[in-house]
Amino acid sequence: MKFIFSFLLTLVSLTLFCQKDNYEVAKKEFEKFILSSDSIKIQNIKNEKFENISEIFQYNQIVSRELDFDLKEIAFNVTYSYKFKNSFRYPNAKIYLFYYKDKIVNRIISYEGENVKISIKSDPEIDNYINVHNSFYNTKTALENFLKDFLDEKTYGDGCGFAMIKIKEIDNIERDNVENTDKYIEWMKSYNPELQMWGYSEIEKLLKKNLIELESDELKIYNHIKERNLVIETCSGCTFGIFKKVFK
């Protein structure tokens, strides 16, 4: 009886290990492909042959947009399947590719629903872009700030969702409050284009009310955001994931 119990315990342990191992093996193969691919290869991912991934279940390109100072972002959603017991599991990943002066310098994989959710491959040339950003915005940021800003996704726009309620706070910072001017200026210096637009719009309202005056370097950033007129993620009621330019 003791032998049978030990055998069953070992069998269960091996089964659980294999189930976990199936995920890790599929994930490793997926990451190896993504972190070594450019946008063209990822666009053709459904034609790729994998050993441990059963199927590329869903693929779509979210956006391709020009950002500051010759940086370009291309983002994808990919759902793949792998065998689990007698069925399949379907992990979903969001992929960010960043090109600087037409050379790929950063790849990010963000996994939906995981606590430790990112895998990253950065080339040294990304530091050149970060240096240009720091010089223009008068900041002292590093790669970790770049990654944090882009992974902290924002949607620019009021009235998103069924209730269409005005957003009162961004990152626990109250809007329409002159006491938060320094924080709004900090938003304008972010790597995240949507957060930059929130900062711009808050500063714009305070300027129109003659409640603040900007320093020359702050005014330069404020004007830059409007003049470059990036494609921004926004919404329309319950429709999210709309990318368009804010200024006509």
N, C-alpha and C positions, 0 to 999 in steps of 0.2 A: 504493500500500500504506500509505504514511504517512497519507494522507488518510482511508482507511478506518479505520485504528487510532484516529485522533483523533476520528472520528465515533462510533465505538463507545464510546470513553472518555467522550465527552460524553453519549451516550445513557444509559450506566450511571449517570453522575453525576446526571442529571436524574431517572432512575427512583428512585434512592436518596433524592434530595431529596423527590420526591413522596410516597414511602412514609412518610418521616419527617413530611412536611407533613400527610398525612392524619391521623396521630395528634395532632399539635399542633392542627390545626383542630377535630377532634372533641373534644379535651380542653378547648379554649377555649370551645366551645359548651356543653359539659357544665358547666364552672365558671360560666359566665355565668348559666345557669339556676339552679344550686344556690345561688350566692352572692347571688341576688336573691329567693330563695323562702323562704316560711315552711314550717312542718311540714305544713300541709294541702296545699299545692301539691306538695311532695315526695312525699307519700303518693299523689298522683295522677300521678306521673311517667310511668307506663306509657301514659297517655292523651295525653301531650305529643307534639307533632310537631316533629321536629328535622330540620335540613338535612343534617348531616354524621354524625349518629349513626344507624346502621341500625336498632337495636332496643335497648330496655331489656330486657336478657336476664334479669336477676334483680333482685328488690327485696324487702327485708324490713326491718321495724322491729325493732331490737335491744332497745331499752329506752326507756321514758319514765319518769323518776323525779324526785322533788323532792330537792334538795340543801340546802345551808346557806342560811339567810337569804334566802328567796324566790327562789333560783336553781333553775331547772329544766333538766334535760338530756334531749334526745331524740336518739337515735342510730339511723342506718340503714346498711344495706349495699346498695350498688347496683353491678351489673355491666352495662356497656353494650357494644355492639359497633360496630365501624367497619370499612370495607372495607380490606383489605390484600392487594395483588396480586390473586389470584383466589379469596381466601378472606376470613375475618374474624378480627379480633383482639378480645379481651374483657378490657379493663381493669376492675379491681375497685377500688372506693373505699368507704371508711367515712366517713360524714358525721355530724358533731356539730353540733347546734343548741343554743344556750343562751339561755334566756329569764330576764330579771331583772324581777321584778314584772310579769310578763305581757308584757314587751316584748322582742323578739329583740335580743340584744346581741352575739352572737358566732356565726360559722359557721366550721367547720373541715372541709376535705376532706383526708383522709389516703389516699394512693394505695398500694396493696399492691405491694411489690417494687421501689420506686424509692428511690434514695439521697436525693434531695431530694423529699420525699414529701408536703409539705403546702401547701395554699393556704388563706388565712385572710382573713376579712373581719370586722373588729371595729368596733363602734360605741362612741362615747365613754362611753356609759352603763355599759359594763363596768367602768370605773374606779370607779364608785360601789360596785359589789359588792366589788371588790378592796379598797377602803378599809374596808368593813365587816369583811371577813375579817381584814385586818391589825389592826384595832382589837381584835377579839375574841381572836385567837390571839397577839397581841403579836408580829407579824412585820413585815418590811419587804419585801414582795414586790411584783412588778409583773406586767404582762400576760404577759411571757415566762415567768414562773414558773407562772402559771395554765395556759398552753398546754403547757409541758413536763410538768407533773404529769398532765394529762389524756391526753396522747399517750403517756406512759409507762404503758401499761396493765398492770394487775395483776389477778390472780385470788386472792381470799381463800379459803383452805382447804387443809388437808393431805390427802395421799393422792390428789391429782389424777393421772389417767393410768392406764395399764394396770398399772404396777408398784405404784401406790398408796404411794409412798415419802414419808415426812415431809420437808417442806421445811426445810432446815437454815439457809439463808441467804436474805436479801432484799437485792438490790442489793449483794451481797458483804459484807453485815453479818450476822454470826452471831446467830442467835436464842438465847434462853435464856441470855443472858450479861449479868450485872449491869453489866459494864464498858461495855456499849453502851446504858445507860439514856438518855443524852442523845440518842442517835440515835433511840431508840424514841419519845421525846417529840417529836422533830423530825418523825417520821412522822405523829404525831397532828395536827400543824399543817399537813399537806399539803392541797392542793386535791383530791387523789385520794381518793375515799371508801374504796377497797379498801386503799390504803396506810395510811390512818388506822386502819382496823380491825386491820391487822397491828400497828401501834403500840399500839393499845389492848390487844390480847390479850397482847402481851409485857409491858406495864406491869402488867396484871392479874395475871399469874403472879408477878411480882416482889413485888407488894404482898401477895399471899396467903402468900408465904414470908417476909414481914416483912424483905425485903432492902433496901427503899428507902422513903423518905417523899417525897411530892410537895409542892411549893410550892402555895400557894393558887390561883395562876393556872393551874398545871398540873392541879390537881385539878378545877378548873372545866371545863377542856377534856375531861378524862377522863370526867366525869359527863355532859357535853354529848353526847359521842359515843354513849353508851348511851341517853340520854333521847330523842334525836332519832330513833334507830333507822332509819337509811336503808336503802333497798333496795341490796344489795351483790351484785356479781358473784362467784359461787362455782362449785363443781363437785361432782360426785358420781361418783367413779371416773373412767371415760373420758368422761363427759358434761360438757362445758364450756358456758359461756354461760348458766348458771342465775342468775337475778336474784331475790333474796328478802331479807327482813329477817332479821338475825342473831338478834335478841333476841325472845323470845316475849312 
